[in-house]
Amino acid sequence: MTDCCAAPGLMPLHEGLEKLVTETPVVTESESVALEDCLDRVLSDDIISPVNVPSHDNSAMDGYAFQFSDLKHHSILPLAGQSLAGHPYQGTMPSGHCIRIMTGASIPEGTDTVIMQEQTEPSDQGITFTKKPSKPGNNVRRAGEDIAEGCQVFRKGHVIKAQDIGLLASLGVAKVPVVRKIKVALFSTGDELKLPGETLGHGDIYDSNRFAVSAMLKRLGTEVIDLGKIRDDRSAIREAFLEADQRADAVITSGGVSVGDADFVKDILNEIGHTSFWKLAIKPGKPFAFGKLPNSVFFGLPGNPVSATVTFQQLAAPALHHMMGAKRPPAIELPATCCTPLKKQPGRLEFQRGILSTNERGEAEVVTTGSQGSGILRSMSMANCYIVLPASQGNVEAGETVKVQMFDKPLM
């Protein structure tokens, strides 16, 4: 049996994504932000190292620095002084001597090797080496061996991670050139929607999609303009779209993009811009809308909560990355043994929610979160991955190998 919703003419996911990226403009405005404020921002220019890292030859160990050739003529090297991090040895090193040195301290002029203190025996006569190094340069970190002055550290489009901030700090970079934050306007429509904390009437539901999408947008590093809940009124919805278009680079709504939806969204969008409504060959998330408004682009997510999340991650998020000029790596995918049977009808690419773990042998295993209905948001909350089943796939038996796609941490 084939998927009853997999009618001919459904657009493959990769084709929809290609259209999105091609038709989404890239923001070119940039700004300079303080190092401590650049987490998750997108570089608007290459970062070239202004210094060597490390800036000087230094010791990788607590021990003793000496000239390697001196060991050919001396069995004990008298101690001439010490070199500490931030307090280097001053003066000229006497021939045939050694220097007490600590990790990170400058290598004194006239020395080329460091031996760890555990391989020495101090005495009144000097330092005896219980194990001699095999070659000069042991335990010496050379200036620029990590990063050389003038080399490219990060490329334009790189998304700055926490560890990158430490690296930039090690270069002495205080201000970072980044793409300005893109602005995304978000609102909900529907008289049945209530805010958390309000009392539900008969037929009402809580507005979960706007809160979930807003959170994912913030994890992307966008500036979210939350216009709230708009009542089911043509003029109110039209004003919301006009305001969103004036204030934002992108506009996102959920619901109102399915065939037969009894609302004004599609008519208003086509009045003020050009919008394409697609039927995607994926499950969940078949209905999706994308278009151009006078000053922004529009993403219309399905109304079911899981469908909204899936289409945001698989379509809207990559398009927004493109708009930022971000060069993000593709989602992590890997094979895993499916430990529970899965129901699927051939016809559409499916993103079933799963829980990935490793067994006692270190092998990847995945289980389903249970019911996969597009309205069961708990299936997203429990999951840490998608079980990606190709369109041609039917039911999966326990023990079969499947492909899993890890949730992207910046989104989830």
Protein Blocks (a to p, Z undefined) as FASTA:
>chain_A
ZZfklcghiacfklmmmmmmmmpccdfbdcdddfklmgoiacfbdcddfbdcdfbdcdfb
dcddddfklmmmpcbdcdfbdcdehiacedjddehiacdddehiacdehiabdcdfklcc
cdfkbccdfbdcfbehihiacehklpcghiafbdghiacdfklmmmmmmnopabdcdddd
dddddddedjkbccehiacdehiacdfklmmmmmmmmmnopacddebjadddfklmmmmm
mmmmmmpmbdcdeehiaghiacfklmmmmmmmccdddddfbdehibccddddfkbccddd
dfblklmmmmmmmmmmmmmmmmnopacddddddddddfbdcdddehiacdddddddddfk
opacdddebjabfklmklmmmpcbdcdddfklccddehiacddddddfklZZ
